[in-house]
Amino acid sequence: MKRRRRVRDWLVDTVLFMFAALIGLLAAAERLNGNAPMPDPPWLFDIDQMLGLLACGTVWIRKRWPVHVCLSLLAVSTVSELTAGAMIVSLFTVAVHRPPKISLPVFGVSMAAAGIFVLVRPEPSGPWLTIMWALLLQGTAVGWGLFIHHRRQLIISLKDRADRAETEAQLRAHQVREEIAREMHDVLGHRLSLLSVHAGALEYNPAAATEDIARAAKVIRESAHQALQDLREVIGVLRAPVGEMPQPTLADISTLVSESRRAGMNVRLRQQLSGAVPDLLGRTSYRIVQEGLTNARKHAHGEPVRVSVSGEPGEGITVEVFNTLGEPATPKPDSQGLKGLGERVALAEGRLEHGQTTDGWRLRAWLPWPA
């Protein structure tokens, strides 16, 4: 779409037109006042004036075809001195709107055109004065234009850099929000499911022994306290980078399983690992087991659960949580927990599989473990 000309554009073009016309009028006045000889035959001066007037008109179209207009004026300037002002303006325009690899060769052509002019129309004062004036005026126009060109490029570069920085900041903010959502679901979902199990046991068995009620109440109190502590750690991501937060490791899986057993779950844990597991893989493995136990507790409480963590460097880590199906519905494949878990596994460049089998529900993940 064609850009609408602003008031500033009209002002700049008007000033440059007046400059081109002034240069032409000064050169014509030199001839008319007798300070410089008239061309022979005299009618060449009339043609020169017409060419100078037409050249000034190109000021209004120079931005559309800067190089073409400039080269055309350079060709005319080899025989016409009254087009010098418009030619200087066109040189300036090329330097502003085209890269140096174009504007500098055009400047070289302008100096060659000045050399041809002194040969075609020799002056009594000699050619060197004309060449020096051409070098001064045309060199100043091109140098000024190059300065403006580089300044504009710098401004564009700084603006692009600011836009990229803003985009990256928005992306980082989005990633932080996603991290908070995953941590909130993974940590609090596990703790609150424990609370739900023990509270449900008290609700459905109000006649339980005093010792059993006291034991369940103690577990509820401890789980609530731990849930608050976990929540404080998750909220800490708002004040510090995620990498600085206390994070679980592979060794914490045993504690996770013990908590589930105290909640009444029948959990078997098998670990077969050789070598020190990297922090990212250990943390991701912990979250996989945590999500699997949480789902088993919510959807198949009382059913046996098998947790398996195995692997070695170069082969990767395989984490699997399997439970037989209970009466309640199995977790939906598009649940927020599984979605967030899929994002975690993807960040670790692994694979996640989950779904119903003939005899239960399986959550399985493979994570790469470099040798």
Stockholm file with secondary structure:
# STOCKHOLM 1.0

chainA/1-371         MKRRRRVRDWLVDTVLFMFAALIGLLAAAERLNGNAPMPDPPWLFDIDQMLGLLACGTVWIRKRWPVHVCLSLLAVSTVSELTAGAMIVSLFTVAVHRPPKISLPVFGVSMAAAGIFVLVRPEPSGPWLTIMWALLLQGTAVGWGLFIHHRRQLIISLKDRADRAETEAQLRAHQVREEIAREMHDVLGHRLSLLSVHAGALEYNPAAATEDIARAAKVIRESAHQALQDLREVIGVLRAPVGEMPQPTLADISTLVSESRRAGMNVRLRQQLSGAVPDLLGRTSYRIVQEGLTNARKHAHGEPVRVSVSGEPGEGITVEVFNTLGEPATPKPDSQGLKGLGERVALAEGRLEHGQTTDGWRLRAWLPWPA
#=GR chainA/1-371 SS CCCCCCHHHHHHHHHHHHHHHHHHHHHHHHHHTTSSCCCSSTHHHHHHHHHHHHHHHGGGTTTTSHHHHHHHHHHHHTTCSTTHHHHHHHHHHHHHHSCHHHHHHHHHHHHHHHHHHHHHSCCTTCHHHHHHHHHHHHHHHHHHHHHHHHHHHHHHHHHHHHHHHHHHHHHHHHHHHHHHHHHIIIIIHHHHHHHHHHHHHHHHCTTCCHHHHHHHHHHHHHHHHHHHHHHHHHHGGGTSCGGGSCCCCTTHHHHHHHHHHHTTCCEEEEEEECSCCCHHHHHHHHHHHHHHHHHHHHHSTTSCEEEEEEEETTTEEEEEEEEECCSSCCCCTTCHHHHHHHHHHHHTTCEEEEEECSSEEEEEEEECCCC
#=GC SS_cons         CCCCCCHHHHHHHHHHHHHHHHHHHHHHHHHHTTSSCCCSSTHHHHHHHHHHHHHHHGGGTTTTSHHHHHHHHHHHHTTCSTTHHHHHHHHHHHHHHSCHHHHHHHHHHHHHHHHHHHHHSCCTTCHHHHHHHHHHHHHHHHHHHHHHHHHHHHHHHHHHHHHHHHHHHHHHHHHHHHHHHHHIIIIIHHHHHHHHHHHHHHHHCTTCCHHHHHHHHHHHHHHHHHHHHHHHHHHGGGTSCGGGSCCCCTTHHHHHHHHHHHTTCCEEEEEEECSCCCHHHHHHHHHHHHHHHHHHHHHSTTSCEEEEEEEETTTEEEEEEEEECCSSCCCCTTCHHHHHHHHHHHHTTCEEEEEECSSEEEEEEEECCCC
//
